[in-house]
Amino acid sequence: MERGTPKSASDQQIEALLHHVYVQGGYTPPAVAQHAFRAEAVRARGDLIIARTSPTELAGMVLLIPPGSSALQIAQGREAEMHLLAVTATHRRRGIGRALVQALLHRARRKDYPCILSTTQPAMVAAQRLYLSAGFQRSPMRDQQQDARRFLAFEKWLEG
């Protein structure tokens, strides 16, 4: 997008959601978010899955990062990753996060990915519960440390 070109309403909603969930939630430093959460950068990372309650109201989002992508953090070989699961505060506890995870897993199966990985910070307890209830398992050997932030790894095998 060229400088000065207005962002679409959808892109503005994506950026606002990520800022609210991750920056205001204290999970991502503003300096990191300034680039990483730009809508065009988010879309470039992988398959964006959106949940809307109406054509104009964003309820949540998640990204499926394909094997071989430079955006991958811990996946290897044909494994894929789930990034940036986020649901608006007004739509939480309504099954939207679960529906987004299920849509991502369905898409990953269609693409024949053997495993989906995700990382989350220790304080993101609701996300951890959601991952475990969706069949993910902790994978401590894949845990990561970035700057002062610790990331817990989860995996879900889709094959056999």
Stockholm file with secondary structure:
# STOCKHOLM 1.0

chainA/1-160         MERGTPKSASDQQIEALLHHVYVQGGYTPPAVAQHAFRAEAVRARGDLIIARTSPTELAGMVLLIPPGSSALQIAQGREAEMHLLAVTATHRRRGIGRALVQALLHRARRKDYPCILSTTQPAMVAAQRLYLSAGFQRSPMRDQQQDARRFLAFEKWLEG
#=GR chainA/1-160 SS CCTTCCCCHHHHHHHHHHIIIIITTTSSCHHHHHHHTSHHHHHHHSEEEEEEEETTEEEEEEEEECTTCTTCSSCCTTCEEEEEEEECGGGTTSSHHHHHHHHHHHHHHHTTCSEEEEEECTTCHHHHHHHHHTTCEECGGGCEEETTEEEEEEEEECCC
#=GC SS_cons         CCTTCCCCHHHHHHHHHHIIIIITTTSSCHHHHHHHTSHHHHHHHSEEEEEEEETTEEEEEEEEECTTCTTCSSCCTTCEEEEEEEECGGGTTSSHHHHHHHHHHHHHHHTTCSEEEEEECTTCHHHHHHHHHTTCEECGGGCEEETTEEEEEEEEECCC
//
